[in-house]
Amino acid sequence: MKLHLAVSITVSALLAISSAHAAEIYRWVDENGRTHVSDVVPEKYRKSTKKIESRAYEPSAKDQKEAQERAELEKARAAQAVQPRAAGSAPSGGASAVRPANAPGATDCATLRRRYRESLACFGPYRTATGGTKAEAFEKCTPVDDPVLQCGPETSN
């Protein structure tokens, strides 16, 4: 799900940058026959450059809207794929990790905190070095929301 959010942010940023900063782009061929494209032209090639109309390569308003809709659709699909698992669907195959106990009606803070800690313990072995989570974790573990919003911070007596 983080990936889809990152894609949405990246697409939005690229669209904003491309429309706000349309640089003059030039094309030229050097003495070795290599074609170059840049917004900076070396002095000795300035007379032989051809200006490229960069706006022709910018996405239209329609393309921008379609890209945003695709990003939102992907985000919704990712959220929908996680929802059944969060509701306590059975793991596929023989799960070696232990799923946190799922007590649907339990709303007392002690139970919510216990389930959250069990979820963290289950997901732990599936964390990557960069902080991500391997996809197979969602087959074996149930994501549980942090109960801090509902119960407040845990206090030690």
ZABA-20527 format. One record per residue (C-alpha): residue in one letter; x, y, z. Coordinates in pm, 1 decimal, always signed. Example, Ala and Ser with C-alpha at 12.3 -4.5 7.8 and 13.67 -1.06 7.14 Angstrom:
residues 2
  aa        xx        yy        zz
   a   +1230.0    -450.0    +780.0
   s   +1367.0    -106.0    +714.0
end
This chain:
residues 157
  aa        xx        yy        zz
   m      +0.0      +0.0      +0.0
   k    +295.9    +228.4     +68.3
   l    +408.1    +161.7    -287.9
   h     +78.9    +285.0    -430.6
   l     +93.4    +598.7    -219.5
   a    +448.4    +658.5    -336.9
   v    +340.1    +612.3    -700.4
   s     +54.5    +858.9    -653.3
   i    +284.2   +1117.0    -497.9
   t    +549.5   +1065.5    -766.5
   v    +298.5   +1099.8   -1051.6
   s    +153.2   +1415.1    -897.0
   a    +498.2   +1565.9    -843.0
   l    +612.2   +1488.0   -1197.9
   l    +297.9   +1637.9   -1344.9
   a    +339.1   +1953.5   -1137.4
   i    +707.3   +1987.9   -1223.6
   s    +659.4   +1926.5   -1595.4
   s    +393.2   +2193.2   -1631.5
   a    +564.2   +2448.4   -1407.9
   h    +912.4   +2412.0   -1554.6
   a    +909.6   +2380.4   -1931.2
   a   +1276.0   +2433.3   -2022.6
   e   +1404.7   +2500.6   -2369.6
   i   +1554.0   +2175.7   -2498.6
   y   +1805.8   +2154.6   -2782.0
   r   +1934.5   +1873.9   -3005.8
   w   +2271.8   +1862.4   -3180.5
   v   +2518.7   +1615.2   -3329.7
   d   +2883.4   +1622.6   -3223.7
   e   +3191.3   +1558.0   -3441.1
   n   +3169.2   +1182.3   -3364.1
   g   +2815.5   +1163.6   -3498.7
   r   +2653.4   +1125.5   -3156.3
   t   +2321.8   +1298.0   -3103.5
   h   +2282.1   +1498.1   -2783.4
   v   +1970.1   +1644.1   -2623.5
   s   +1999.8   +1896.5   -2341.4
   d   +1896.4   +2234.6   -2212.5
   v   +2265.7   +2335.4   -2205.7
   v   +2453.1   +2349.9   -2537.4
   p   +2832.8   +2372.8   -2562.3
   e   +2946.6   +2693.6   -2734.3
   k   +3090.4   +2519.9   -3042.3
   y   +2754.8   +2352.4   -3123.2
   r   +2524.1   +2651.4   -3068.8
   k   +2496.6   +2736.6   -3439.9
   s   +2400.1   +2379.5   -3535.7
   t   +2141.0   +2312.4   -3264.7
   k   +1773.3   +2256.8   -3325.3
   k   +1524.0   +2363.5   -3064.0
   i   +1289.2   +2083.6   -2958.2
   e    +933.8   +2174.4   -2865.5
   s    +925.3   +2015.7   -2518.7
   r    +558.5   +2096.5   -2462.1
   a    +474.5   +1831.8   -2722.5
   y    +592.0   +1568.2   -2472.2
   e    +402.4   +1700.8   -2171.7
   p     +94.1   +1507.5   -2063.3
   s    -235.2   +1668.5   -2154.1
   a    -494.7   +1754.9   -1891.7
   k    -681.0   +1439.9   -1998.4
   d    -365.3   +1226.8   -1955.6
   q    -303.1   +1380.8   -1613.9
   k    -661.1   +1307.5   -1505.9
   e    -639.0    +946.7   -1632.1
   a    -309.4    +894.0   -1448.0
   q    -459.5   +1027.4   -1125.8
   e    -766.5    +802.4   -1167.5
   r    -542.3    +497.8   -1227.2
   a    -340.7    +579.9    -915.2
   e    -658.7    +613.3    -707.5
   l    -794.0    +285.8    -847.7
   e    -470.5    +104.2    -762.8
   k    -480.3    +251.2    -412.8
   a    -840.4    +134.1    -366.0
   r    -754.9    -215.3    -493.7
   a    -462.5    -239.7    -253.3
   a    -679.4    -131.9     +39.1
   q    -949.0    -378.5     -64.2
   a    -696.2    -662.3     -86.6
   v    -582.4    -597.5    +271.1
   q    -932.7    -563.0    +422.2
   p   -1032.7    -932.6    +412.3
   r    -703.1   -1030.0    +572.9
   a    -745.9    -769.1    +843.5
   a   -1091.1    -908.5    +916.4
   g    -932.0   -1243.9   +1005.1
   s    -935.7   -1454.4    +688.7
   a    -763.6   -1789.2    +715.4
   p    -398.1   -1813.7    +611.4
   s    -319.5   -1993.0    +287.8
   g    -117.3   -2310.0    +320.2
   g     +53.6   -2422.2    +637.5
   a    +147.3   -2105.3    +815.1
   s    +453.6   -2138.7   +1031.6
   a    +396.7   -1801.4   +1199.7
   v    +122.5   -1766.7   +1456.2
   r    -161.6   -1530.7   +1369.4
   p    -269.8   -1302.0   +1648.5
   a    -585.7   -1418.1   +1820.0
   n    -883.4   -1256.2   +1655.1
   a   -1158.6   -1174.6   +1903.5
   p   -1400.1    -969.0   +1690.3
   g   -1609.9    -830.4   +1977.6
   a   -1320.3    -752.1   +2210.3
   t   -1290.8    -380.0   +2262.0
   d   -1119.1    -360.5   +2599.1
   c    -780.8    -191.6   +2577.1
   a    -585.9    -481.9   +2726.5
   t    -711.9    -716.3   +2452.6
   l    -653.8    -459.4   +2177.5
   r    -296.6    -401.0   +2297.7
   r    -227.7    -774.9   +2323.6
   r    -355.6    -834.1   +1968.0
   y    -145.3    -543.6   +1841.4
   r    +172.6    -680.3   +2005.7
   e     +99.8   -1027.9   +1862.8
   s     +55.4    -876.3   +1517.2
   l    +387.7    -690.7   +1543.5
   a    +560.1   -1011.7   +1653.9
   c    +411.0   -1203.4   +1361.4
   f    +513.4    -940.9   +1101.8
   g    +863.5    -896.6   +1251.1
   p   +1040.3   -1176.7   +1058.7
   y    +894.5   -1045.4    +730.4
   r   +1038.1    -692.4    +759.7
   t   +1299.3    -595.0    +503.6
   a   +1617.7    -400.8    +571.6
   t   +1458.0     -91.4    +417.4
   g   +1154.8    -103.7    +649.4
   g    +913.1    -265.2    +405.4
   t    +711.0    -580.7    +457.7
   k    +735.5    -890.2    +240.0
   a    +408.6    -982.0     +66.9
   e    +394.9   -1332.7    +217.1
   a    +356.3   -1177.5    +562.2
   f      -2.5   -1088.8    +477.7
   e     -76.0   -1456.6    +411.7
   k     +42.6   -1553.6    +757.5
   c     -21.5   -1249.0    +977.7
   t    -321.8   -1031.9   +1050.9
   p    -259.7    -656.7   +1050.2
   v    -394.1    -496.7   +1367.9
   d    -422.8    -119.6   +1410.7
   d    -229.3     +44.6   +1691.8
   p    -477.6     +88.4   +1980.4
   v    -322.0    +419.1   +2091.5
   l    -589.2    +623.8   +1911.6
   q    -869.4    +430.5   +2079.2
   c    -712.2    +362.4   +2418.8
   g    -446.9    +630.5   +2459.2
   p     -81.7    +561.4   +2535.1
   e      -2.0    +264.1   +2753.3
   t    +104.5    +372.6   +3098.5
   s    +333.0    +177.3   +3327.3
   n    +236.9    +163.6   +3695.3
end
